[in-house]
Amino acid sequence: MDKNMKEDLLIIIYNNKGKILGGLIGFLFGIIFLVVGFFKTLLILICTIIGYFLGSRWDIEGNLKKFLDRILPPQLR
């Protein structure tokens, strides 16, 4: 592949990164669904969403311990 083709390919990928990422995520969940089944895949998806939420709160607040102290009752800490 020459340099010009690589640059064109990178431009196409950059302009369509959402479509490419969405396709890869869909492909990954399709494979997981076929390998482990529907309910286990659903559990993986729910855990991923919870992890994303906690990570985003950590980014926003900067202190995960304070956030967890607010949402968890004292006996779970």
N, CA, C and O atoms as a Tinker XYZ file with bonds, in Angstrom:
   308  protein
     1  N      0.842000   -1.169000    0.000000    73     2
     2  CA     0.000000    0.000000    0.000000    64     1     3
     3  C      0.895000    1.242000    0.000000    63     2     4     5
     4  O      1.837000    1.339000    0.786000    81     3
     5  N      0.602000    2.147000   -0.852000    73     3     6
     6  CA     1.420000    3.355000   -0.848000    64     5     7
     7  C      0.884000    4.358000    0.173000    63     6     8     9
     8  O     -0.188000    4.176000    0.749000    81     7
     9  N      1.653000    5.407000    0.376000    73     7    10
    10  CA     1.357000    6.385000    1.432000    64     9    11
    11  C      0.019000    7.092000    1.205000    63    10    12    13
    12  O     -0.706000    7.373000    2.159000    81    11
    13  N     -0.303000    7.374000   -0.042000    73    11    14
    14  CA    -1.535000    8.089000   -0.356000    64    13    15
    15  C     -2.765000    7.247000   -0.010000    63    14    16    17
    16  O     -3.758000    7.778000    0.487000    81    15
    17  N     -2.701000    5.943000   -0.269000    73    15    18
    18  CA    -3.823000    5.063000    0.065000    64    17    19
    19  C     -4.020000    4.958000    1.572000    63    18    20    21
    20  O     -5.154000    4.916000    2.051000    81    19
    21  N     -2.919000    4.914000    2.323000    73    19    22
    22  CA    -3.014000    4.864000    3.784000    64    21    23
    23  C     -3.675000    6.116000    4.332000    63    22    24    25
    24  O     -4.519000    6.044000    5.226000    81    23
    25  N     -3.286000    7.266000    3.791000    73    23    26
    26  CA    -3.878000    8.534000    4.236000    64    25    27
    27  C     -5.362000    8.569000    3.910000    63    26    28    29
    28  O     -6.164000    9.016000    4.730000    81    27
    29  N     -5.742000    8.098000    2.714000    73    27    30
    30  CA    -7.155000    8.065000    2.332000    64    29    31
    31  C     -7.945000    7.132000    3.255000    63    30    32    33
    32  O     -9.061000    7.455000    3.662000    81    31
    33  N     -7.363000    5.980000    3.582000    73    31    34
    34  CA    -8.016000    5.026000    4.469000    64    33    35
    35  C     -8.196000    5.628000    5.866000    63    34    36    37
    36  O     -9.254000    5.468000    6.474000    81    35
    37  N     -7.178000    6.313000    6.376000    73    35    38
    38  CA    -7.284000    6.953000    7.694000    64    37    39
    39  C     -8.348000    8.039000    7.694000    63    38    40    41
    40  O     -9.053000    8.206000    8.689000    81    39
    41  N     -8.478000    8.775000    6.608000    73    39    42
    42  CA    -9.511000    9.821000    6.507000    64    41    43
    43  C    -10.897000    9.188000    6.527000    63    42    44    45
    44  O    -11.801000    9.678000    7.203000    81    43
    45  N    -11.062000    8.086000    5.775000    73    43    46
    46  CA   -12.355000    7.392000    5.754000    64    45    47
    47  C    -12.701000    6.869000    7.142000    63    46    48    49
    48  O    -13.837000    7.012000    7.594000    81    47
    49  N    -11.734000    6.266000    7.816000    73    47    50
    50  CA   -11.969000    5.744000    9.167000    64    49    51
    51  C    -12.316000    6.880000   10.121000    63    50    52    53
    52  O    -13.240000    6.751000   10.924000    81    51
    53  N    -11.583000    7.999000   10.043000    73    51    54
    54  CA   -11.835000    9.128000   10.936000    64    53    55
    55  C    -13.234000    9.710000   10.710000    63    54    56    57
    56  O    -13.918000   10.073000   11.666000    81    55
    57  N    -13.655000    9.798000    9.452000    73    55    58
    58  CA   -14.966000   10.377000    9.140000    64    57    59
    59  C    -16.119000    9.440000    9.486000    63    58    60    61
    60  O    -17.259000    9.890000    9.608000    81    59
    61  N    -15.846000    8.157000    9.644000    73    59    62
    62  CA   -16.900000    7.178000    9.920000    64    61    63
    63  C    -16.626000    6.387000   11.193000    63    62    64    65
    64  O    -17.014000    5.224000   11.296000    81    63
    65  N    -15.961000    7.009000   12.161000    73    63    66
    66  CA   -15.557000    6.270000   13.362000    64    65    67
    67  C    -16.749000    5.778000   14.174000    63    66    68    69
    68  O    -16.660000    4.712000   14.784000    81    67
    69  N    -17.835000    6.494000   14.205000    73    67    70
    70  CA   -19.024000    6.048000   14.937000    64    69    71
    71  C    -19.634000    4.804000   14.318000    63    70    72    73
    72  O    -20.023000    3.875000   15.025000    81    71
    73  N    -19.716000    4.790000   12.992000    73    71    74
    74  CA   -20.269000    3.626000   12.297000    64    73    75
    75  C    -19.370000    2.411000   12.483000    63    74    76    77
    76  O    -19.853000    1.301000   12.707000    81    75
    77  N    -18.086000    2.621000   12.391000    73    75    78
    78  CA   -17.134000    1.517000   12.541000    64    77    79
    79  C    -17.174000    0.979000   13.970000    63    78    80    81
    80  O    -17.227000   -0.234000   14.172000    81    79
    81  N    -17.149000    1.869000   14.958000    73    79    82
    82  CA   -17.197000    1.446000   16.351000    64    81    83
    83  C    -18.513000    0.738000   16.667000    63    82    84    85
    84  O    -18.519000   -0.288000   17.348000    81    83
    85  N    -19.621000    1.280000   16.177000    73    83    86
    86  CA   -20.921000    0.643000   16.392000    64    85    87
    87  C    -20.990000   -0.736000   15.756000    63    86    88    89
    88  O    -21.538000   -1.668000   16.344000    81    87
    89  N    -20.438000   -0.869000   14.562000    73    87    90
    90  CA   -20.407000   -2.173000   13.902000    64    89    91
    91  C    -19.564000   -3.178000   14.660000    63    90    92    93
    92  O    -19.945000   -4.341000   14.794000    81    91
    93  N    -18.413000   -2.731000   15.159000    73    91    94
    94  CA   -17.553000   -3.628000   15.932000    64    93    95
    95  C    -18.210000   -4.053000   17.238000    63    94    96    97
    96  O    -18.116000   -5.215000   17.634000    81    95
    97  N    -18.876000   -3.116000   17.908000    73    95    98
    98  CA   -19.569000   -3.443000   19.153000    64    97    99
    99  C    -20.717000   -4.413000   18.878000    63    98   100   101
   100  O    -20.912000   -5.371000   19.626000    81    99
   101  N    -21.473000   -4.171000   17.815000    73    99   102
   102  CA   -22.554000   -5.087000   17.448000    64   101   103
   103  C    -22.029000   -6.475000   17.110000    63   102   104   105
   104  O    -22.621000   -7.480000   17.504000    81   103
   105  N    -20.922000   -6.531000   16.386000    73   103   106
   106  CA   -20.305000   -7.809000   16.045000    64   105   107
   107  C    -19.858000   -8.539000   17.300000    63   106   108   109
   108  O    -20.075000   -9.744000   17.431000    81   107
   109  N    -19.231000   -7.811000   18.231000    73   107   110
   110  CA   -18.767000   -8.405000   19.481000    64   109   111
   111  C    -19.929000   -8.968000   20.292000    63   110   112   113
   112  O    -19.840000  -10.084000   20.803000    81   111
   113  N    -21.022000   -8.208000   20.416000    73   111   114
   114  CA   -22.167000   -8.700000   21.170000    64   113   115
   115  C    -22.844000   -9.865000   20.454000    63   114   116   117
   116  O    -23.403000  -10.746000   21.107000    81   115
   117  N    -22.804000   -9.882000   19.136000    73   115   118
   118  CA   -23.332000  -11.032000   18.401000    64   117   119
   119  C    -22.546000  -12.298000   18.703000    63   118   120   121
   120  O    -23.126000  -13.361000   18.921000    81   119
   121  N    -21.234000  -12.179000   18.713000    73   119   122
   122  CA   -20.386000  -13.328000   19.038000    64   121   123
   123  C    -20.633000  -13.785000   20.478000    63   122   124   125
   124  O    -20.770000  -14.981000   20.738000    81   123
   125  N    -20.691000  -12.827000   21.413000    73   123   126
   126  CA   -20.934000  -13.174000   22.816000    64   125   127
   127  C    -22.294000  -13.848000   22.957000    63   126   128   129
   128  O    -22.432000  -14.819000   23.701000    81   127
   129  N    -23.297000  -13.339000   22.250000    73   127   130
   130  CA   -24.641000  -13.921000   22.304000    64   129   131
   131  C    -24.617000  -15.369000   21.832000    63   130   132   133
   132  O    -25.243000  -16.233000   22.444000    81   131
   133  N    -23.895000  -15.637000   20.744000    73   131   134
   134  CA   -23.827000  -17.004000   20.223000    64   133   135
   135  C    -23.047000  -17.937000   21.153000    63   134   136   137
   136  O    -23.366000  -19.122000   21.256000    81   135
   137  N    -22.034000  -17.409000   21.824000    73   135   138
   138  CA   -21.179000  -18.256000   22.656000    64   137   139
   139  C    -21.801000  -18.518000   24.029000    63   138   140   141
   140  O    -21.826000  -19.664000   24.478000    81   139
   141  N    -22.303000  -17.481000   24.705000    73   139   142
   142  CA   -22.753000  -17.658000   26.091000    64   141   143
   143  C    -24.261000  -17.629000   26.268000    63   142   144   145
   144  O    -24.743000  -18.039000   27.324000    81   143
   145  N    -25.021000  -17.173000   25.303000    73   143   146
   146  CA   -26.478000  -17.158000   25.421000    64   145   147
   147  C    -27.030000  -15.776000   25.713000    63   146   148   149
   148  O    -26.290000  -14.836000   26.004000    81   147
   149  N    -28.361000  -15.676000   25.628000    73   147   150
   150  CA   -29.029000  -14.382000   25.728000    64   149   151
   151  C    -28.915000  -13.756000   27.110000    63   150   152   153
   152  O    -28.516000  -12.598000   27.228000    81   151
   153  N    -29.258000  -14.499000   28.154000    73   151   154
   154  CA   -29.322000  -13.900000   29.491000    64   153   155
   155  C    -27.935000  -13.552000   30.038000    63   154   156   157
   156  O    -27.775000  -12.546000   30.728000    81   155
   157  N    -26.950000  -14.369000   29.736000    73   155   158
   158  CA   -25.592000  -14.033000   30.164000    64   157   159
   159  C    -25.087000  -12.810000   29.410000    63   158   160   161
   160  O    -24.387000  -11.973000   29.980000    81   159
   161  N    -25.438000  -12.704000   28.129000    73   159   162
   162  CA   -25.069000  -11.521000   27.361000    64   161   163
   163  C    -25.758000  -10.286000   27.928000    63   162   164   165
   164  O    -25.157000   -9.215000   28.016000    81   163
   165  N    -27.011000  -10.438000   28.309000    73   163   166
   166  CA   -27.752000   -9.331000   28.922000    64   165   167
   167  C    -27.099000   -8.905000   30.236000    63   166   168   169
   168  O    -27.001000   -7.710000   30.517000    81   167
   169  N    -26.653000   -9.867000   31.039000    73   167   170
   170  CA   -25.951000   -9.553000   32.287000    64   169   171
   171  C    -24.649000   -8.811000   32.001000    63   170   172   173
   172  O    -24.321000   -7.850000   32.697000    81   171
   173  N    -23.910000   -9.242000   30.994000    73   171   174
   174  CA   -22.667000   -8.559000   30.614000    64   173   175
   175  C    -22.971000   -7.118000   30.200000    63   174   176   177
   176  O    -22.244000   -6.199000   30.577000    81   175
   177  N    -24.036000   -6.917000   29.431000    73   175   178
   178  CA   -24.421000   -5.579000   28.990000    64   177   179
   179  C    -24.798000   -4.690000   30.183000    63   178   180   181
   180  O    -24.393000   -3.529000   30.245000    81   179
   181  N    -25.567000   -5.232000   31.122000    73   179   182
   182  CA   -25.970000   -4.463000   32.304000    64   181   183
   183  C    -24.745000   -4.096000   33.148000    63   182   184   185
   184  O    -24.629000   -2.961000   33.609000    81   183
   185  N    -23.836000   -5.047000   33.350000    73   183   186
   186  CA   -22.618000   -4.767000   34.123000    64   185   187
   187  C    -21.758000   -3.713000   33.419000    63   186   188   189
   188  O    -21.155000   -2.863000   34.074000    81   187
   189  N    -21.706000   -3.768000   32.103000    73   187   190
   190  CA   -20.943000   -2.778000   31.341000    64   189   191
   191  C    -21.540000   -1.388000   31.504000    63   190   192   193
   192  O    -20.809000   -0.412000   31.675000    81   191
   193  N    -22.861000   -1.295000   31.452000    73   191   194
   194  CA   -23.530000   -0.001000   31.611000    64   193   195
   195  C    -23.296000    0.551000   33.020000    63   194   196   197
   196  O    -23.033000    1.743000   33.179000    81   195
   197  N    -23.390000   -0.301000   34.037000    73   195   198
   198  CA   -23.133000    0.139000   35.414000    64   197   199
   199  C    -21.679000    0.606000   35.551000    63   198   200   201
   200  O    -21.411000    1.643000   36.159000    81   199
   201  N    -20.751000   -0.158000   34.988000    73   199   202
   202  CA   -19.341000    0.234000   35.032000    64   201   203
   203  C    -19.090000    1.559000   34.321000    63   202   204   205
   204  O    -18.319000    2.393000   34.798000    81   203
   205  N    -19.739000    1.743000   33.191000    73   203   206
   206  CA   -19.605000    3.015000   32.469000    64   205   207
   207  C    -20.133000    4.170000   33.314000    63   206   208   209
   208  O    -19.510000    5.229000   33.391000    81   207
   209  N    -21.291000    3.958000   33.950000    73   207   210
   210  CA   -21.880000    5.007000   34.779000    64   209   211
   211  C    -20.961000    5.364000   35.945000    63   210   212   213
   212  O    -20.714000    6.541000   36.205000    81   211
   213  N    -20.454000    4.349000   36.647000    73   211   214
   214  CA   -19.560000    4.613000   37.776000    64   213   215
   215  C    -18.272000    5.303000   37.307000    63   214   216   217
   216  O    -17.783000    6.223000   37.963000    81   215
   217  N    -17.736000    4.863000   36.192000    73   215   218
   218  CA   -16.526000    5.494000   35.658000    64   217   219
   219  C    -16.759000    6.934000   35.255000    63   218   220   221
   220  O    -15.897000    7.784000   35.474000    81   219
   221  N    -17.917000    7.223000   34.665000    73   219   222
   222  CA   -18.199000    8.610000   34.273000    64   221   223
   223  C    -18.391000    9.495000   35.499000    63   222   224   225
   224  O    -17.982000   10.656000   35.498000    81   223
   225  N    -19.013000    8.952000   36.545000    73   223   226
   226  CA   -19.168000    9.731000   37.776000    64   225   227
   227  C    -17.806000    9.998000   38.409000    63   226   228   229
   228  O    -17.565000   11.078000   38.948000    81   227
   229  N    -16.923000    9.014000   38.341000    73   227   230
   230  CA   -15.574000    9.161000   38.873000    64   229   231
   231  C    -14.842000   10.267000   38.121000    63   230   232   233
   232  O    -14.141000   11.076000   38.728000    81   231
   233  N    -15.004000   10.302000   36.806000    73   231   234
   234  CA   -14.375000   11.351000   36.000000    64   233   235
   235  C    -14.912000   12.724000   36.374000    63   234   236   237
   236  O    -14.156000   13.692000   36.456000    81   235
   237  N    -16.220000   12.806000   36.600000    73   235   238
   238  CA   -16.845000   14.096000   36.887000    64   237   239
   239  C    -16.495000   14.569000   38.305000    63   238   240   241
   240  O    -16.101000   15.719000   38.494000    81   239
   241  N    -16.636000   13.691000   39.289000    73   239   242
   242  CA   -16.447000   14.088000   40.683000    64   241   243
   243  C    -15.003000   13.988000   41.141000    63   242   244   245
   244  O    -14.609000   14.678000   42.081000    81   243
   245  N    -14.211000   13.148000   40.502000    73   243   246
   246  CA   -12.805000   13.033000   40.841000    64   245   247
   247  C    -12.499000   12.163000   42.042000    63   246   248   249
   248  O    -11.332000   11.871000   42.304000    81   247
   249  N    -13.514000   11.741000   42.780000    73   247   250
   250  CA   -13.281000   10.917000   43.961000    64   249   251
   251  C    -14.358000    9.847000   44.029000    63   250   252   253
   252  O    -15.497000   10.126000   44.401000    81   251
   253  N    -14.000000    8.642000   43.673000    73   251   254
   254  CA   -14.968000    7.551000   43.639000    64   253   255
   255  C    -15.437000    7.172000   45.039000    63   254   256   257
   256  O    -16.597000    6.797000   45.212000    81   255
   257  N    -14.572000    7.261000   46.033000    73   255   258
   258  CA   -14.952000    6.879000   47.405000    64   257   259
   259  C    -16.080000    7.768000   47.926000    63   258   260   261
   260  O    -17.018000    7.269000   48.547000    81   259
   261  N    -16.002000    9.071000   47.682000    73   259   262
   262  CA   -17.073000    9.978000   48.122000    64   261   263
   263  C    -18.392000    9.628000   47.432000    63   262   264   265
   264  O    -19.452000    9.634000   48.057000    81   263
   265  N    -18.312000    9.327000   46.145000    73   263   266
   266  CA   -19.512000    8.979000   45.396000    64   265   267
   267  C    -20.129000    7.692000   45.935000    63   266   268   269
   268  O    -21.341000    7.617000   46.133000    81   267
   269  N    -19.288000    6.673000   46.174000    73   267   270
   270  CA   -19.809000    5.410000   46.699000    64   269   271
   271  C    -20.365000    5.570000   48.112000    63   270   272   273
   272  O    -21.345000    4.911000   48.461000    81   271
   273  N    -19.762000    6.427000   48.926000    73   271   274
   274  CA   -20.289000    6.692000   50.268000    64   273   275
   275  C    -21.690000    7.291000   50.197000    63   274   276   277
   276  O    -22.527000    7.031000   51.061000    81   275
   277  N    -21.940000    8.090000   49.169000    73   275   278
   278  CA   -23.258000    8.710000   49.006000    64   277   279
   279  C    -24.312000    7.714000   48.556000    63   278   280   281
   280  O    -25.458000    7.804000   48.997000    81   279
   281  N    -23.958000    6.750000   47.680000    73   279   282
   282  CA   -24.993000    5.881000   47.109000    64   281   283
   283  C    -25.143000    4.548000   47.841000    63   282   284   285
   284  O    -26.192000    3.914000   47.728000    81   283
   285  N    -24.126000    4.101000   48.590000    73   283   286
   286  CA   -24.213000    2.812000   49.287000    64   285   287
   287  C    -24.541000    3.022000   50.759000    63   286   288   289
   288  O    -24.041000    3.965000   51.373000    81   287
   289  N    -25.360000    2.172000   51.325000    73   287   290
   290  CA   -25.625000    2.264000   52.761000    64   289   291
   291  C    -24.375000    1.911000   53.570000    63   290   292   293
   292  O    -23.504000    1.205000   53.061000    81   291
   293  N    -24.262000    2.383000   54.816000    73   291   294
   294  CA   -23.053000    2.177000   55.614000    64   293   295
   295  C    -22.674000    0.707000   55.828000    63   294   296   297
   296  O    -21.486000    0.393000   55.891000    81   295
   297  N    -23.656000   -0.203000   55.942000    73   295   298
   298  CA   -23.310000   -1.592000   56.214000    64   297   299
   299  C    -22.680000   -2.297000   55.015000    63   298   300   301
   300  O    -22.117000   -3.377000   55.198000    81   299
   301  N    -22.739000   -1.760000   53.819000    73   299   302
   302  CA   -22.113000   -2.355000   52.646000    64   301   303
   303  C    -20.687000   -1.883000   52.426000    63   302   304   305
   304  O    -19.999000   -2.403000   51.548000    81   303
   305  N    -20.227000   -0.910000   53.202000    73   303   306
   306  CA   -18.869000   -0.391000   53.015000    64   305   307
   307  C    -17.873000   -1.130000   53.829000    63   306   308
   308  O    -16.684000   -0.816000   53.785000    81   307
